[in-house]
Amino acid sequence: PHFDKVNGGSIVFISSVGGFQPAPPLGIYGMSKTAVIALARVLASDLGSQNIRVNAIAPGLIRTKFSQVFWEGTTNNSPLTNTFLQRVGDPEDIAGTAAYLLSEDSAFITGETIVVTGGGTSRM
Protein backbone atom coordinates (compact mmCIF):
# COMPACT_ATOMS: atom_id res chain seq x y z
CA PRO A 1 0.00 0.00 0.00
CA HIS A 2 2.91 2.41 0.57
CA PHE A 3 4.07 2.14 -3.04
CA ASP A 4 0.57 3.06 -4.26
CA LYS A 5 0.84 6.42 -2.52
CA VAL A 6 4.01 7.36 -4.41
CA ASN A 7 3.21 5.70 -7.78
CA GLY A 8 5.74 2.87 -7.57
CA GLY A 9 9.21 2.51 -6.15
CA SER A 10 12.16 0.21 -5.82
CA ILE A 11 13.01 -2.82 -3.70
CA VAL A 12 16.61 -4.02 -3.34
CA PHE A 13 17.51 -7.37 -1.82
CA ILE A 14 21.00 -8.33 -0.66
CA SER A 15 21.97 -11.75 -1.93
CA SER A 16 25.56 -12.99 -2.33
CA VAL A 17 27.94 -14.09 -5.03
CA GLY A 18 27.52 -17.44 -3.23
CA GLY A 19 24.05 -17.53 -4.80
CA PHE A 20 25.76 -18.05 -8.17
CA GLN A 21 28.72 -20.14 -6.98
CA PRO A 22 28.13 -21.86 -3.65
CA ALA A 23 31.29 -22.92 -1.87
CA PRO A 24 31.90 -25.29 1.01
CA PRO A 25 31.27 -25.01 3.89
CA LEU A 26 28.53 -22.52 2.97
CA GLY A 27 26.34 -24.67 0.73
CA ILE A 28 23.07 -24.01 2.55
CA TYR A 29 23.90 -20.29 2.76
CA GLY A 30 24.50 -20.25 -1.01
CA MET A 31 21.21 -22.04 -1.62
CA SER A 32 19.32 -19.42 0.41
CA LYS A 33 21.03 -16.62 -1.54
CA THR A 34 20.05 -18.30 -4.82
CA ALA A 35 16.47 -18.15 -3.56
CA VAL A 36 16.83 -14.39 -2.96
CA ILE A 37 17.98 -13.94 -6.58
CA ALA A 38 14.95 -15.89 -7.79
CA LEU A 39 12.65 -13.90 -5.49
CA ALA A 40 13.87 -10.66 -7.02
CA ARG A 41 13.08 -11.97 -10.52
CA VAL A 42 9.63 -13.23 -9.57
CA LEU A 43 8.65 -10.06 -7.73
CA ALA A 44 9.97 -7.90 -10.58
CA SER A 45 7.63 -9.75 -12.91
CA ASP A 46 4.69 -9.54 -10.51
CA LEU A 47 5.13 -5.89 -9.51
CA GLY A 48 6.39 -4.30 -12.71
CA SER A 49 2.89 -3.32 -13.83
CA GLN A 50 2.62 -1.27 -10.62
CA ASN A 51 5.84 0.60 -11.46
CA ILE A 52 7.72 -1.21 -8.69
CA ARG A 53 11.24 -2.28 -9.58
CA VAL A 54 12.85 -5.20 -7.77
CA ASN A 55 16.56 -5.99 -7.95
CA ALA A 56 19.26 -7.68 -5.91
CA ILE A 57 22.91 -7.10 -5.12
CA ALA A 58 25.29 -10.06 -4.89
CA PRO A 59 28.34 -8.91 -2.91
CA GLY A 60 31.58 -10.81 -2.81
CA LEU A 61 33.70 -10.83 0.33
CA ILE A 62 32.81 -7.69 2.31
CA ARG A 63 34.28 -6.62 5.67
CA THR A 64 31.38 -7.36 8.00
CA LYS A 65 31.12 -9.11 11.33
CA PHE A 66 29.41 -12.05 9.59
CA SER A 67 32.34 -12.61 7.23
CA GLN A 68 35.11 -11.71 9.68
CA VAL A 69 36.37 -15.29 9.91
CA PHE A 70 37.17 -15.19 6.18
CA TRP A 71 38.99 -11.86 5.95
CA GLU A 72 40.54 -11.24 9.36
CA GLY A 73 44.30 -11.08 9.05
CA THR A 74 44.33 -11.02 5.24
CA THR A 75 46.91 -9.06 3.31
CA ASN A 76 46.89 -7.93 -0.30
CA ASN A 77 48.71 -11.15 -1.21
CA SER A 78 46.04 -13.37 0.32
CA PRO A 79 44.00 -15.67 -1.95
CA LEU A 80 40.93 -13.93 -0.50
CA THR A 81 41.99 -10.72 -2.22
CA ASN A 82 42.23 -12.44 -5.59
CA THR A 83 40.13 -9.77 -7.24
CA PHE A 84 41.03 -7.20 -9.88
CA LEU A 85 41.04 -4.57 -7.12
CA GLN A 86 43.14 -6.83 -4.84
CA ARG A 87 41.25 -6.12 -1.65
CA VAL A 88 38.33 -7.18 0.49
CA GLY A 89 35.28 -4.99 -0.03
CA ASP A 90 33.80 -2.60 2.51
CA PRO A 91 30.11 -2.04 3.28
CA GLU A 92 30.37 1.36 1.56
CA ASP A 93 31.16 -0.49 -1.68
CA ILE A 94 27.70 -2.02 -1.54
CA ALA A 95 25.93 1.16 -0.39
CA GLY A 96 26.61 3.00 -3.63
CA THR A 97 25.13 0.20 -5.70
CA ALA A 98 22.06 0.10 -3.45
CA ALA A 99 21.64 3.88 -3.71
CA TYR A 100 21.82 3.63 -7.52
CA LEU A 101 19.21 0.85 -7.66
CA LEU A 102 16.91 2.80 -5.36
CA SER A 103 17.23 5.99 -7.40
CA GLU A 104 15.51 7.11 -10.59
CA ASP A 105 18.86 6.71 -12.37
CA SER A 106 18.01 3.00 -12.60
CA ALA A 107 14.39 3.55 -13.70
CA PHE A 108 14.63 0.90 -16.45
CA ILE A 109 16.40 -1.78 -14.41
CA THR A 110 14.33 -4.49 -12.77
CA GLY A 111 14.68 -8.21 -12.16
CA GLU A 112 18.45 -7.97 -12.15
CA THR A 113 21.18 -9.01 -9.75
CA ILE A 114 24.26 -6.82 -9.75
CA VAL A 115 27.45 -8.63 -8.73
CA VAL A 116 29.79 -6.44 -6.64
CA THR A 117 33.03 -8.34 -6.09
CA GLY A 118 35.85 -5.97 -6.99
CA GLY A 119 36.43 -8.03 -10.11
CA GLY A 120 36.34 -11.41 -8.43
CA THR A 121 33.95 -14.18 -9.30
CA SER A 122 31.71 -13.40 -12.24
CA ARG A 123 28.84 -15.13 -13.96
CA MET A 124 30.51 -15.42 -17.37
PEMOUR-V563571 format. One record per backbone hydrogen bond with DSSP energy under -0.5 kcal/mol. NH is the residue of the N-H (numbers start at 1). CO is the residue of the C=O. Records with the same first field share a line. If there is no record, write none. Layout:
NH: CO / CO
This chain:
5: 1
6: 2 / 3
7: 4
8: 3
9: 51
11: 53
13: 55
15: 13 / 57
17: 59
19: 16
20: 17
21: 17
26: 23
30: 26
31: 27
32: 28
33: 29
34: 30
35: 31
36: 32
37: 33
38: 34
39: 35
40: 36
41: 37
42: 38
43: 39
44: 40
45: 41
46: 42
47: 43
48: 44
50: 47
51: 48
52: 47
53: 9 / 51
55: 11
56: 112
57: 13
58: 114
59: 57
60: 116
62: 60
63: 89
64: 62
68: 65
70: 67
71: 67
72: 68
74: 71
78: 75
81: 78
82: 79
83: 81
85: 118
86: 83
89: 61
93: 90
94: 90 / 91
95: 91
96: 92
97: 93
98: 94
99: 95
100: 96
101: 97
102: 98
103: 99 / 100
106: 100 / 103
107: 104
109: 106
110: 108
111: 54
114: 56
115: 113
116: 58
117: 115
